[in-house]
């Protein structure tokens, strides 16, 4: 991997990590449904007027849009219920193991010893998070974050089932379905119009937050990330993306003064190690086997499956 691409990957994972704190800041100005609806609206417009339609069935685009928006809403509810930005990023890493379970039942994929070992390591990390008592973790917040993670796995499954090789276009064209889902729920459940609460909460910080979430963290960062995936696949998406929760905890500490104790550090180590073993364990094991060609790089035949759902 070229040094320039390494630096770009570090920049993008830093943006993804900062995105969690930006979302937390956005919740101080907008309710979760309004924030999610505005984010997806900005992702769709004006980009949709310049982006070609992805070549796939629209039902998968719609399913992705709906499940992605419901997933984001759940994560926002988790943060609204007291879950810190840093811990939210850690919990979302568990989506890798939910994807393995989906692959087992839906795509008849085999669970390997590396999948199982990684899952057990991550489960230890989740247990450590549940034991955190510094105020950055709440039971309701954890429940909402796990639900959001599961819904984002549904979204990843939709994009995988679609067979598209144009994930960036897929994201843009699914955004209207996501925005409409959020605004419809807001109207039906809370009897609030899509525009209610926008004008009185628009100020420089809230505007900057919305622009960062929609254009910098989603369209710009995600666009660059998909480019890197096309070149390096798993060798970038698995090890490098594991820096996202590290950046998220760092920014959450700097911006919100989130406590970073030993329990949280060990939880992060177990979850990140678990995801790494799950994604790269076989490659690492084969690389050190006698007679194996150590010059081969880590790769994946399915870069779509390695897309960072939590940052879309």
N, C-alpha and C positions, 0 to 999 in steps of 0.2 A: 504494500500500500504506500503510495507516494506521500511525502511529508505534507504537501499542500492539502491532500485529501484528509490526512489525519487532523490537521488544524481545522479544516472545514467541519469535519465530524464533531470535533470538540466544541466548536461554535454552535452547531445545531443542537447537540445534546444540552448545552448550556441554556439555549433558548427554550428547549422543551422543559428543562428544570425550572426556569424562571416563570414559565407559563402557569404553573400551579400557584405560585404566589400572586401572579396577576389576576388569576381567577378569584382567589381569596379576596383581593382588593376590590374586584368588581362586585362581589357580594355585599360590600358596604354601601353600594349605590343602587343596585338593582336586585330584585328578588330572583331566585334561581331560574324560574321559567322565563322571565324577561331577559335575563343575561344570556341564557342559552339561545333563545329565539333571535336576539340581536346578533350574537356571534355567528350563527348560521346564515342569517340574512346578509351580513357583510361578506361572508365567504362566497355567497352565491352571486352577489351583485357588486360591481359590474362584470366580474370574471366570466359569468355564464354567457355573456354576449360575445365573448371572444374565444371561448373554448368549444371545440368540437364535441359532439355527443359521443360518449364511449360506445364501442361496438359490443353490445351485450343486451340481454333482455332487461327491459325496464323494471320488471318485478324485483330483480335483485338490487337495482339502484334504489327503488322505493323501500325495500326491506332494510337496506343499509342505512338509509336516511332516518327511518323511524327508530331503529334499534340504536343507532349512534346518538340520536337526540335524547332518547330515554336514558341511555347510559350516562350521558353528560349530566342530565337532570339529577340522576341518582347520586353522582359524585358531588355535584353542587349541594345537594341536600345533606350529604355527609359532612362537607365542610361547614355548612350552615349549622349543623348539629354539634360542631365542636372539633371535628377532625382537622388536624393541622395540614398545611400544604405538603410538608415533607413526608408525613406518614401516609397521606393519600397517594403520593407517587410510589411509595413502597408497596402498599396494598395492591395497587394496579398491576404490579409485576406478576401477581399470581394468575393473571390472565393467561400466561404461557402454559400453565398446567391445566387450566380449564380448556384450553385449545387442544391439548393432548387427549383429554377425555372426549371432546367432540369428535376428534379424528378417529378415536377408537370405535365409536358407535355409528358415526355418519359416513366416514370414509374407509372403514374397516382397516385402519392402520394399527400396527402392533405397538404395544407399550414395552419399551426396553428397560433394562436394569438402570440405565442412565436416567430415563424419565422418572422411574420410581424413586431412585436415590435423590434426584433433584427435588421431587415433590416432598419427600420427608424432610430434607434440609429446609425448604421454604416453610413447611408446616411448623418447624421449630421456631423459625423467625416470626411467623404469625402469632404463635403463642407468646413470644417475648413482647410483641407489640401490645397484645391484650393485657399484659401485666404492667404496662407503663402507667404511671400515676402522676405525671407532671402536668396534667390538664390538656395535653395535646391529643388525647385519645378518649373517645366516648363510645359506649356500646352501640348507640344509634348511628353514630358517624361511621363506625366500622361496618355495620350491617348495610348501610346505604352504599358505601364504597365497594363492598363485595358484590352487591347487586349490580352496580354500574359496571364493574369488571366483567360480570357474566353477560351483560347486555352488549358490551363491546366485543366479546367473543362471538356473539351472534352476528354482529356487524362484520367482523373479519371472515366469518363463515360465508356470509352473503357475497362478499367480494371474491372469495375463493371459488364458490360455486358458479359465479358468473363467468369465470374463465377469462376475465379481462386482462389485458397486458397494458392497460392505460389507467392505473390507479389514481393518478392525479386528476384526470378528467372525470373519473368516477366520483371522486370526492366533491368536485365542484357541482356536478349535476345532481348529486344526492342532497346538497345543502338546502334547496327549497323545500323538499319533503321534511327535512329535519326542522326547519324554521316553522313550517305550517303545523307540525305536530306539537311543538312547544306552545305556539299561540292558541291552538285549538284547546289544549288541556287547560291553559290559563283562562280561557273564556268559559269553558264548560264547568270546571271545578270551582274556580274562584270568582266567576262572573266579572272578569276584568278584560277589557278590550286589549288587543295587542299593543296599542300605543300608550295605554295608561301608565303613568309613572316615568315616562321617558324624559319629557321636557324639564320637570322639576329636579331631575337627578343628573342632568347634563352639566358637567363642569370640567375644567381642564384635565383633572386626574381621571375621571370616569371615561372621558373621551379617549385619552391616551391608552387607558386599559383596554377598552374595546378594540381600538385599532391594533394594539399589540397582539391581543388574543386571536383576532380574525386574520389579519394580514401578515404579521411577522411570524407568530408561532404556528399558524395553520398553513397559509398559502406559501409563504416564502420558505420557512424551515421544512415543511413537509415536501415541497417541491424539490429542494436540494437533497433531502433524505432519500427520496425515491430514485434520484439520479445516482446517488452513492450505492444504493441497493442493486441497481442494474449493473454496477461494475464489480462490487465486492460481496454482495449477498450476506450470508451468515457471518463472514469474517468481520463485517462492519456492524450489522444489525444486532447481533447477540452481545459480544463483549463491549462494544462502544456504547450501545444503548443503555447498558447497566449503569452508566455514569449519570443518567437522568435523575434517579432518586437521590444520588449523592449531591448533585447540583441543587435539587429541589430542597433538600434539608439545609444546605448551606444558605441558599437565598431566603428560606423561611426563617432561619436563625438571624440573618442580617436585617431583614425587613420587619419581621414580627417578633423578634427575640424569642423564637421557639427554643425551648431547652433541648440540649443534645447530651443526654446522659449515656452511661455505659450500656444500659439495657437497650436503648434505641440503636446504639452503634452495633451491638452484637446482633440485634434483630436484622439490621440492614445487611450485615455480613452474611448471615445465614440465608436470607432471601436472595441476595445477589449471587451467592455461591450456588444456591439451588437452581436458579435460572440458568446460570452458566453451565452447570453439569447437565441440565436437561437439554440445552441447545447445542452444546459443543463437546459433551463428554465423550461421545464415540470418536469424534475427530481427534481429540487430544490423546485418547487411549491408543488409537491406531498410529498416531504420529510417533509414539515412543516404543512401538512394537519392533522387535528385531526384524530387519529386512524390509521394513516399510519405507516408502519414499517420503522422507521428511520435508522435501521441498514442495510438496503439494500444499496448496492453501486450503483453509476452511472454506467450504462453499455450500450453497443450498440450491436445489433445483426449483425451489418455489419461493422466490422473494416476496410474493404477495402474502404468504403466511407469516412473514417476519415483520410486517408493517407495525409501527408503534401505535396501537389503537388509542391509547390514552392521550396522544398528542394530536390526533386528527381534528 
